[in-house]
Amino acid sequence: MLQIDRHSRLVYQDEKPVRLTAREFDLLLYLYDHAGSVCTRNELLNSVWGTRFQYDTGTLDVHVHSLRRKLSLPPEHPICTLRGVGYLYKLEEQPADTPRDIRSFFNDILIAYTPQWKALEMDIELHLDPFVNAITIDTDILRRMVDAVMPLFLIPKGKLSLSTSLSVNNFTILIQSPNLELKLAIPVQN
């Protein structure tokens, strides 16, 4: 089990101290604080190395590799590489009937469809309503709906926009491409 002491900047793996460089600690902390969310390469470089970072992204790969080695992470380690996108610190598995937040749901969508979008050279935009985590919806039904319609939007070199909005009674997902628009309205559970 991983433990991070922010105040002393110490990390323990299975109650044994792990020696990390300052940059490795900052990288681990950023990934851990954003667990369950996809962290893009640029986001990590800007947040951990600073806005004046001028090295290639290989530096990030080396630091992630070093973190994995020092933490002796098992093959199913929590730091996942999303080729061409960035990294994801996986959350512990939740039972299937546990409500999940909308951001995690959309991160799952990004992970699932990114290889297809990249192969088709599609431009993807994602806009989430700032209040989406204040609601609970059945993400299993939502996932089936998105999976059912997504093939309609897989267009070579196309542009795809996913956005959300929240009203009193409904959570709405708007999926748009230049020639197709689809709204999915899901009742909000109170």
C-alpha positions as CSV (number, residue, x, y, z in Angstrom):
1,M,0.0,0.0,0.0
2,L,1.3,3.4,-1.0
3,Q,1.3,6.2,1.6
4,I,2.3,9.8,0.9
5,D,3.2,12.3,3.6
6,R,2.8,15.7,2.0
7,H,4.2,17.7,4.9
8,S,7.5,15.8,5.2
9,R,7.5,14.9,1.5
10,L,8.1,11.2,2.2
11,V,6.7,8.2,0.5
12,Y,6.1,4.7,2.0
13,Q,5.4,1.5,0.1
14,D,4.1,-1.2,2.3
15,E,5.3,0.8,5.3
16,K,8.9,0.9,4.0
17,P,10.4,4.4,3.1
18,V,11.0,5.0,-0.6
19,R,13.7,7.5,-1.6
20,L,12.4,9.8,-4.4
21,T,14.0,12.9,-5.9
22,A,12.1,16.1,-5.5
23,R,10.8,15.9,-9.1
24,E,9.7,12.3,-8.7
25,F,7.8,13.2,-5.5
26,D,6.1,16.1,-7.3
27,L,5.2,13.9,-10.2
28,L,3.8,11.1,-8.0
29,L,1.9,13.6,-5.9
30,Y,0.3,15.2,-9.1
31,L,-0.7,11.8,-10.5
32,Y,-2.0,10.7,-7.1
33,D,-4.0,13.9,-6.6
34,H,-5.5,13.4,-10.0
35,A,-6.2,9.7,-9.6
36,G,-8.8,8.4,-12.0
37,S,-8.2,11.3,-14.4
38,V,-6.1,11.3,-17.5
39,C,-3.1,13.6,-17.2
40,T,-1.8,14.7,-20.5
41,R,1.9,14.9,-21.2
42,N,1.8,18.7,-21.5
43,E,-0.3,19.1,-18.3
44,L,2.3,17.0,-16.4
45,L,5.2,18.9,-17.8
46,N,3.7,22.3,-17.1
47,S,2.5,21.4,-13.6
48,V,5.5,19.5,-12.4
49,W,8.4,21.0,-14.3
50,G,6.9,24.5,-14.7
51,T,5.7,26.6,-17.6
52,R,9.3,27.2,-18.8
53,F,10.0,23.6,-19.4
54,Q,12.1,23.3,-22.6
55,Y,13.1,19.6,-22.7
56,D,11.5,16.8,-24.8
57,T,8.8,14.7,-23.3
58,G,11.2,11.8,-22.9
59,T,12.2,13.3,-19.6
60,L,8.7,12.6,-18.4
61,D,8.9,9.0,-19.5
62,V,12.2,8.5,-17.7
63,H,10.7,9.9,-14.4
64,V,7.6,7.7,-14.7
65,H,9.8,4.7,-15.3
66,S,12.0,5.6,-12.3
67,L,8.8,6.0,-10.1
68,R,7.6,2.6,-11.1
69,R,11.0,1.0,-10.4
70,K,11.5,2.7,-7.0
71,L,7.9,1.9,-5.9
72,S,8.3,-1.7,-7.0
73,L,4.9,-1.6,-8.6
74,P,3.4,-4.9,-9.7
75,P,2.5,-5.5,-13.4
76,E,-1.0,-4.2,-12.7
77,H,0.5,-1.0,-11.3
78,P,-1.6,2.1,-10.8
79,I,0.4,4.3,-13.2
80,C,-0.8,3.5,-16.7
81,T,0.7,4.8,-19.9
82,L,-1.8,6.1,-22.4
83,R,0.3,6.2,-25.6
84,G,0.2,9.6,-27.3
85,V,-1.9,11.1,-24.5
86,G,-0.2,10.9,-21.1
87,Y,-0.6,8.9,-17.9
88,L,-3.4,7.8,-15.6
89,Y,-3.1,6.9,-11.9
90,K,-5.7,4.2,-11.5
91,L,-8.1,4.3,-8.7
92,E,-8.8,1.1,-6.7
93,E,-11.5,-0.9,-8.4
94,Q,-15.1,-0.1,-7.4
95,P,-18.0,-2.5,-7.4
96,A,-20.1,-2.2,-10.5
97,D,-23.1,-0.8,-8.7
98,T,-21.1,2.1,-7.1
99,P,-22.1,5.4,-8.6
100,R,-19.2,7.1,-10.4
101,D,-18.6,10.7,-11.0
102,I,-19.0,12.2,-14.5
103,R,-15.3,13.2,-14.9
104,S,-14.2,9.6,-14.3
105,F,-16.8,8.4,-16.8
106,F,-15.5,10.8,-19.5
107,N,-11.9,9.8,-18.7
108,D,-13.0,6.2,-19.3
109,I,-14.5,7.2,-22.7
110,L,-11.2,9.0,-23.6
111,I,-9.2,5.9,-22.7
112,A,-11.5,3.6,-24.6
113,Y,-11.8,5.6,-27.8
114,T,-8.4,7.4,-28.1
115,P,-6.7,4.7,-30.2
116,Q,-9.5,4.8,-32.7
117,W,-9.6,8.6,-32.8
118,K,-5.8,8.8,-33.2
119,A,-5.9,6.2,-36.0
120,L,-8.5,8.3,-37.8
121,E,-6.6,11.5,-37.1
122,M,-9.6,13.0,-35.4
123,D,-9.5,16.3,-33.5
124,I,-11.3,15.8,-30.1
125,E,-12.7,18.5,-27.8
126,L,-14.2,17.8,-24.3
127,H,-16.1,20.4,-22.4
128,L,-17.6,19.4,-19.0
129,D,-20.1,21.5,-17.1
130,P,-18.3,22.7,-13.9
131,F,-21.1,21.3,-11.7
132,V,-21.2,17.8,-13.2
133,N,-19.7,16.2,-10.1
134,A,-22.7,17.5,-8.0
135,I,-25.0,14.9,-9.6
136,T,-25.4,11.2,-9.6
137,I,-26.5,9.3,-12.7
138,D,-26.4,5.7,-13.8
139,T,-23.1,5.7,-15.7
140,D,-23.7,2.1,-16.9
141,I,-26.7,3.2,-18.9
142,L,-24.8,6.3,-20.0
143,R,-21.9,4.2,-21.2
144,R,-24.2,1.9,-23.2
145,M,-25.8,4.9,-24.9
146,V,-22.4,6.5,-25.8
147,D,-21.0,3.1,-27.1
148,A,-24.1,2.7,-29.2
149,V,-23.8,6.1,-31.0
150,M,-20.0,6.6,-31.1
151,P,-19.5,4.6,-34.3
152,L,-21.6,7.3,-36.1
153,F,-18.9,9.8,-35.2
154,L,-15.8,7.9,-36.1
155,I,-14.9,9.9,-39.3
156,P,-11.3,10.1,-40.7
157,K,-9.8,13.5,-40.0
158,G,-13.1,14.7,-38.5
159,K,-13.7,16.9,-35.6
160,L,-15.6,15.7,-32.6
161,S,-16.9,17.7,-29.7
162,L,-18.2,16.2,-26.4
163,S,-19.9,18.6,-24.0
164,T,-22.2,18.4,-21.1
165,S,-24.8,20.6,-19.5
166,L,-26.9,20.3,-16.4
167,S,-30.5,21.4,-15.8
168,V,-32.8,20.9,-12.9
169,N,-34.1,17.5,-14.2
170,N,-31.6,16.3,-16.8
171,F,-27.9,15.8,-17.5
172,T,-27.3,16.3,-21.2
173,I,-24.4,15.2,-23.3
174,L,-24.0,16.8,-26.7
175,I,-21.9,15.0,-29.3
176,Q,-21.2,17.0,-32.4
177,S,-19.3,16.6,-35.6
178,P,-19.5,18.8,-38.7
179,N,-22.3,16.8,-40.2
180,L,-24.0,15.2,-37.2
181,E,-25.3,16.3,-33.8
182,L,-26.8,14.1,-31.0
183,K,-28.1,15.0,-27.6
184,L,-28.4,12.4,-24.9
185,A,-30.6,13.5,-22.0
186,I,-30.4,11.5,-18.8
187,P,-32.7,12.1,-15.8
188,V,-30.8,13.3,-12.7
189,Q,-31.2,11.0,-9.6
190,N,-32.2,12.9,-6.5
